[in-house]
Amino acid sequence: LRLASEILAVAPDETSALILAGGAEAAQRRPVEAWSHYKRLPPPTTPSLAAATCVAAHLRFFDLLHPGDAERLYRDVLRYEPRHLAANSGLAN
């Protein structure tokens, strides 16, 4: 988390650092802080962004109790990759 924070201090929109920081916060069971990073991600147009967006959707649904936001995020991934397993599975929940 420290490395990601240092990178974000210099380059606040650095995608890799946002993903790393969001994941670190989520692993420490701090969903609000994790969302503060994930919500700044660009649209899911790469495999890594699609995966991170699915993690963010899961967080919004299960930890922050915002199912509408989770659905929107999963649908964003499916616009990029219609057969994305995690996004389709997330929508099925």
Protein Blocks (a to p, Z undefined) as FASTA:
>chain_A
ZZmmmmmmmmmmlmklmmmmmmmmmmnopaklmmmmmmmpccdfbfklmmmmmmmmmmmm
mmnopaklmmmmmmmmmmmmmmlmklmmmmmZZ
